[in-house]
Amino acid sequence: MENWQEAGFGLYVHWPFCAAKCPYCDFNSHVSDAVDQERWKAALLSDIDHWADRTGPRVLTSIFFGGGTPSMMPPDTVAAIIDKARTRWTAANDMEVTLEANPTSADAARFAGYVDGGVNRFSVGLQALNDQDLKRLGRLHTASEGRAAFDLARTLVDRVSCDLIYARQDQSPADWEAELLHALDFAGEHLSLYQLTIEDGTAFGRRHAQGGLAGLPDEDRSVDLWHITQDLTNAAGLPRYETSNHAAPGAESRHNQIYWCGGDWVGVGPGAHGRLTLPDGRHATEAAKFPAAWLDRVAKAGTGTIGDTILPRTEVADEMLLMGLRLNSGLDLDRYFRAGGHLDDGGLGRMVEQGFVEMDADTLRATDAGSLLLNAVLVELSPSTP
């Protein structure tokens, strides 16, 4: 079995449009007054055909609709994409099909249409559970609308996740504890919990550079908030299985585990990235970022891809190390070494001695302390020479 097959094969579909651009968001999202839905559907189907021709027959274990706001997609477009994927590849019996949903586009008929088309998991972007902070985050929905969207999704499918952002402005540890306990009371099987980061090129980034965004936590308070997150989710039976993701046993996101475990995936849609193991090596692919440029590229070439690079074995192994240490279960050392990976013996010894990583015959994993300093740990573990 090829190394990638042990982690699975997925399809990522990027829908780039949003009703408004959130000030913290550095994803490839755009606001547009008019979208030619039929042209977009045809282009996405064409891109899937292109990559299915490249990959040949495979078992497809997951599809993930991300964005942007995929819940702005017409249900018939989502259904057509799922049907195309099922036609071009063999769908696993338990194939996971996730669609990210925004509360502002939560509509019973629309959500039911997604489920009828093949969606069996929703990821609902709540982000905060009080109106004041939602407004500060630039969200267009209220807390009650967010909860209604989540409850709607739960009536339609068994598997629903929700996103929350913490370490927000003026958020005390007590505030976050109360909010997270509230979320755990209704959230179900899966939570994605992200610390707010200020990214260059975003509205928050520009505001912060000008001395704005008062009340952001310092490093000590951020660490306190992280520990509260771990303590409460562990007690609720939703332990961390990846840096920012928590789930009941068996409810982990199968699609995202493809990324973290070094599997293969096709990326279609503006700005989508992919990783594919083909006879000549492991390819890193990238699509044109801007919607109009992506559409033009598909019209000319049948695919929106503008970058297709064969990765050196050292880079393949580096990615596996980086992603594997994000997992609470750790890095599978046998797969890592088969991918061409190496570890710096001196750095590994220091990291074990200082309590940042643990290692046995099969697995290397970051401890809680190491997870808080993961970038520094990776520098120590990476060999100084290939």
N, C-alpha and C positions, 0 to 999 in steps of 0.2 A: 504494500500500500504506500502510495506517495505521501510524503509528510503532510501536505495540506489537507488530504482527505480525512485525516483524523480529527480535524476541526470543522469540516463541512464546507458547503458551497452555497452562497446566497446571492440575492439580487437587491441592490440598493437603488431606489428611484427617488431622485431629487426634484421636488416641486418648488420653484424659486419664489413664488409670489406670496405676499402677505398683505393684510389690510393696512398695516402700519409697521414701520421699522422700530423695534424696541431699542432703547438707547444703550443697552448693555450688549447687544447681539453683534457678533462678528461673523455670523454664518452668511452664506451666499443667499440673501433674500432681497426682494425688490418689490416696490409698490407700483402697480400698473392699473390704469383706469379701464383697460380693455384687454382681454385675453382671447385669442382665436382658439377656442377649445378644440375644434376638430383638427386644426393644424398641429396643436400640441400633442393630441392623442396619436396622430399618425406619426409624428416625429419620434415619440417615445417608443412606439412599437417598432419603428424602423431601427432604432438604436439597439433594441433587444435582439432583433433578427441578426444584426451585424455581429454581436458578441456571441450569439448562439452558434453562428457559423464558425467563429474562431475556436470556441471551446469544444464543440462536438457534444455527444451525449454525456450528460452528467445527472446526478441526483441532486435536485434542488431542495435544500433543507429550510430556507427562509426567504421571505421577501419583506423589505422594510421601506415604507413610504415616509421620507423625511423632508425637511424644508428649512426655511419657508413654512408655509402652512398647508400641508397636504389635505386637511379637511376643507379646503377651498376647491379641491378638485371635484369635478362632476363624478358621481358614483359610476356612471357608465364608462368613464375613462379608467377608473381604478379597476373595474371588472374586466375591461378589455386587456389591461396590462397583465392582470393575473392569469387570464385565459391564454394570452400569448406565451407567458412564461411556462405554463403547464403544457402547452403544445410543443414548445421548443426544447424543454428539458423534462426529465421525469420527476414529478413531485413526490417527495417523501410522504409516507402515509400520515405523518404528524407534522407536516410543513406548517411553520409559524408564519403568519402574515400580519404584520403590525402596521398600523397607520397612526402617525402623530396627529393629534386633534387639538384645536384651539377652542376654548369655550365660546368665543364670539361667533364661531361657525357651527356650533352644536345645534342640530335640528334633528328631530326624531326621524323624519322621512329620509333625510340625507344619511344619517348614521345607519339606519336599517338598510339603505341601498348599498352601503359599503359591505355590510355583513352578507347580504344576498350575493354580492359579487365575489366574496371569498375572504374578506378580512375576518380574522379570528382573535385579534388582540389590538387594543387601543392604548396609546400613550398620551395622556391628557396633560397639557401644559398649564397647571394651576399657578405655579411660581410663588404665590403667597396666599395667605388665607385671611387677610384683612384689606379693606378697601384703600386705606391710606398708603400702605406699602405697594399695593398693585398700581396705584396712580404714580408713585415715585418711580416704579420700574417701567412706566410707559405702557402698561397693559390696558387694553380697552374693555376688559370684562370686570365685573365685580366679584367679590368672594362668593356671593350666593349663586351667581351665574356659573362660576367655576365648579361649585359643588353640584349644581344641577347637571352640568355636562358630564361630570364623572359618574353620577348616579344613572344618567341615561345610558352611558356606555356599559355600565354593569348590568343593566337589564337586557342587553343584547348579546354580550359575550362573557365567558367566564374569566378571561384573562385581561385585566386592565392595570396599567401602571399610571402613576402621576409624578410630575416633576415639581420640586420646590427649590427655591433659591434661598440660601441663608447667608449669614455674615453681611446683612444689609445695613444701610445707614441707621444708626441709633438703635440697633437691635441688641438688647441685652441678653445674656445667657438665660435669664428667667423668661423673657419673651419667646426665645426660640424653643425652650423646653415646653412651654404651654402650646405653642403652635404645632410642634412636632407630635406631641401627645394627641392633639386634636386630629392630626392627619392619620396617625396610627390607629385611631379609633374607627376610621371609616375606610382606610386605604386598601385593605385587602392584601394582595400577594406581593406587590412590587412597588418600590419607591426609588426614584432617582433624586438624589439630594446633592445639590451643587453649591459650593461656596461662590459667592459673587466675586468675579474677577474683572478688573478694569483693563479692557483690551484696547490697544492702539487702533485707531481708525474708526472707533465707535463714538457716539455722542457722549457717552460717559467718559471715554478716554480723553476727549477734548475738554470736557468740563473739569475733569480731575487735573489736567495739565494747567488749567487756569486757576487752580486753587479751590475749585468747587467740590461738591460731594462731601460735605462735612459729616462727621459721625461714623465714618467707616471704621471697622475694628482694627486695632493694632494686632501684631503677631500673637501676643499672649492671649488676647480675647478670641482670636480666630482658632487657636488651639483648643481653648476651653469649649467653644462651640462644636468643634469636631468631636471632642470626647463626649459631650452630651449626646451628639448624634449617634455615636457607637453604642453608648450605654442604653439609650432608649430603644433603639432598633433591635439590639440583642435581646433585651428583656421582652420585646414584643414578638420575638420569633422571626424577625426579618433582618438577619445579620448582613453585614457588608460582604458581598462576594466580589466586588470590584471597587476601585477607589471611591466612586460616587454612587454606586448602585447597591440596593439592599433588596433581598427577596426571601420569601419562605422557601424552604428546601424544595427543589424541583420547579420553582417558578421563575428561575433566572431567564433573562432575555437570551433566547437561542441565537438570534441574529448577531447581537453584539458580542457574544462569545466567539463567533467566527473571527471577528477582528482581533480580540484579545488572545486567542489561541493560535493565530497564524493560519487560518483557513483562507479560502479563495472567495472573492466576490466580484461580481460585475457591477459597475457604477454607471447609471444612465441619468441623463438630465444635466442641466447647467452646473458646472463646478464639481460634479461627482467624481470621486476617486475610486479606483478599483485595484485589486491585487489578483493576478491570475497566473497560475503555474501552467505553462505551455511547454511543448517539447524542447524549446530552445532556452528555457529558464523561467524565472519568476518576473512577471511584468508589473510595473507600476503604471497605471493609466490615469489620465486626468482629462476631463471634458472642458470645453470652453465655458468660461464663467458667466458671461453676460447673456441673458436670455435671447436677445436678437442675434448675437453672434453664434450661439449654440444652434438656433433654428437654421441659420444660413449654412452652417457647417453640415448639419444633417441633410439638408436639401442637396448639397453638392457631393457629399461623400457617404451618405447613408448612416453616419455616426457623428455625434458631437465631440468625439475624442480629438484632442489636439496634442496630447503627450502620451507616449507609449515607450517606456524605458525598461530594459532588462536590468534588474538589480544585481550588483555583485553579491556573492555569497556572504561576505562580511556584513553587508547592509541588511540582507534577509535575516541573518542571525541577530543583528542589533535590534531590529524591529521586534523580533520574537522575545528578546530579553526585556525590552522596554514595556511591551504589552503584557507579557507573562507576569511581571512583578506587580502589575496593577491588580492582579487577581488575588483574592485571599487564599485560594488554593495553591497559588504559586506557579512557577515555571516547571514544565515537564523537562527534566534535564536530558533524557534520552532523545526526545525530539529536537531539543536545542542543539545538542552535539551533532546529531545527524544533519542538521541544517548548516553545519559548519561553524557553530559557536565555540567560543573560548572564554574563559574567565581569568582575570588577573589573580593569581594565587595570593599575592600579598594583600591586595585590596579585599579579596574575599575573606581572608583571615581577620583583617581589621574589622570588617563589617560584622562578622560573626561575634568577635570578641566584644564589640561595643553594643551588641544587642540589636542591630538594625536588620539583620537577615538571619534566617534559620535554614539549615540544609541537612538533608538526609541522602540516602543513596539515589532516590528518584526525583526529588523536588527541591527547588530553591524558592523560598518565599520571603517577602518583606514582613517584618513584624509591624505592630502598630506604630512603634517609634520610627521604623524605617519608612513606612508609608507616608509619614509627615515630611520626610526629607528625601523623597524618592529620586529626585534629579541628582542630588549629591551622591546618593548610594550608587546610582548607575555609573557615575564617573569613576568611582572606586572599583566597580566590578569589571568595567570594560578593560580589556587587555591593552597595554601600552603599545604593543606591536601586533600586527595581524598574525 
